[in-house]
Amino acid sequence: MIATICRKAHFNAAHRLHNPNWSNEKNIETFGKCNNVHGHNFDLEVRIRGEVDPDTGFVMDLAVLGNLIKDEVEERFDHKNLNMDCPEFEGLYPTTEYFVKIIYDILKPHLKKDHLLHITLHETQKNAAEYGDW
C-alpha cells in the first residue's frame, strides 16, 4: 500500500529581494517593498509518499521526520537573514521559489531511496511555493 504523510513546521526568517545589477529604481519597481529587508513567518509542509511498512504501519515515523526537519531546516534558517547568514543562498535570490528547492535538496538525501518528497513553503497566508517529486 502507498500512502502520503505530512509534517508541518514553522520558523521565521528575513530576506531582501534585490538585484545588484539593476538601479535602485528598477529594484523598487520590480520588487516593491520586498526590496527592503523584511521578515516572514514561514509555514513548512513536508510530504513523503511511499510504501507502508507492514511491520510498523508507517511510511516513515513522523517523530523521526519531525526531528529531521527541526535539525536540518528550522535550526538552520530560523531567525536568520537569508541573504547574509545562509550560504545556501549564495548566488541566488532568497525567493520562496528558491527556498523551497533548497529545503528539498537538504531533506532528500536523508530519506529512503524509494520515498518521494514534496515540499510546500508558505511565505504568507496568501503566498506559497511547492517543489517535489510529484
C-alpha positions in Angstrom: 0.0 0.0 0.0 1.2 3.5 -0.9 0.4 6.4 1.4 1.5 10.0 1.9 2.4 11.5 5.3 2.7 15.2 6.1 4.6 17.0 8.8 4.3 20.8 9.4 6.8 23.2 10.9 7.1 26.9 11.5 10.1 29.3 11.5 10.9 32.9 11.0 13.5 34.4 8.6 14.3 37.7 6.9 15.4 38.5 3.4 15.7 41.2 0.8 14.9 40.9 -2.9 17.4 43.0 -4.7 19.3 42.6 -8.0 22.7 44.3 -7.6 23.0 44.7 -11.4 19.9 46.9 -11.5 19.3 50.5 -10.5 17.6 51.3 -7.2 14.6 52.4 -9.3 14.3 49.2 -11.2 14.7 47.1 -8.0 11.9 49.1 -6.3 9.8 48.9 -9.5 10.3 45.1 -9.7 10.3 44.0 -6.0 8.3 46.8 -4.4 8.5 46.8 -0.6 10.3 43.4 -0.7 13.3 45.4 -1.9 13.7 46.3 1.8 14.9 43.8 4.4 11.8 42.2 5.9 10.8 39.0 7.6 8.3 36.2 7.2 6.6 33.7 9.4 7.2 30.7 7.2 4.9 27.6 7.4 6.5 24.5 6.0 4.7 21.3 4.9 6.9 18.2 4.2 5.1 15.4 2.4 6.6 11.9 2.0 5.0 9.3 -0.2 6.0 5.7 -0.1 5.2 2.1 0.7 3.6 1.5 4.1 5.9 -0.8 6.2 3.7 -3.8 7.2 5.7 -4.2 10.4 5.1 -0.7 11.7 2.2 0.7 9.6 4.4 3.7 8.8 5.6 5.3 5.6 8.1 6.9 8.0 8.0 7.6 11.7 6.6 11.1 12.0 8.7 11.8 15.1 11.8 11.0 13.1 10.6 13.2 10.3 9.9 16.0 12.8 13.4 15.8 14.3 14.9 15.8 10.8 13.0 19.0 9.9 14.0 20.6 13.2 17.6 19.7 12.9 18.1 20.4 9.2 15.7 23.2 8.4 14.4 25.0 11.5 17.8 25.2 13.2 19.5 26.3 10.0 17.1 29.1 8.9 15.1 30.2 12.0 15.7 33.9 12.9 18.3 34.2 10.1 18.8 36.8 7.4 18.7 34.5 4.3 20.8 37.0 2.3 23.6 37.3 4.8 23.5 34.3 7.2 22.8 31.4 4.9 25.4 30.1 2.4 22.7 28.1 0.7 21.6 31.3 -0.9 25.0 32.4 -2.2 24.4 33.5 -5.8 20.6 33.0 -5.5 17.8 35.4 -4.8 16.1 34.4 -1.5 12.7 34.0 -3.1 10.3 31.4 -1.8 10.7 29.6 -5.2 14.4 29.0 -4.5 13.9 28.5 -0.8 11.5 25.5 -1.3 14.1 23.9 -3.6 16.9 24.4 -1.1 14.8 22.7 1.6 14.0 19.8 -0.8 17.8 19.4 -1.5 18.6 19.4 2.2 16.0 16.8 3.2 16.0 14.4 0.2 19.4 12.7 1.0 18.0 11.8 4.5 15.1 9.7 3.1 14.9 6.2 1.8 15.6 5.9 -2.0 12.1 4.9 -2.8 10.5 7.8 -0.8 9.0 10.6 -2.8 9.3 14.1 -1.3 7.1 17.1 -1.8 7.7 20.5 -0.1 5.2 23.4 0.3 6.6 26.6 1.8 4.1 29.3 2.8 5.7 32.7 2.9 2.4 34.3 4.0 -1.1 33.1 4.3 -1.7 34.0 0.7 1.7 33.1 -0.9 3.4 29.7 -1.2 5.7 27.7 -3.4 5.9 24.0 -4.0 8.7 21.7 -5.2 9.0 17.9 -5.2 8.9 14.6 -6.8 5.2 14.8 -7.8 
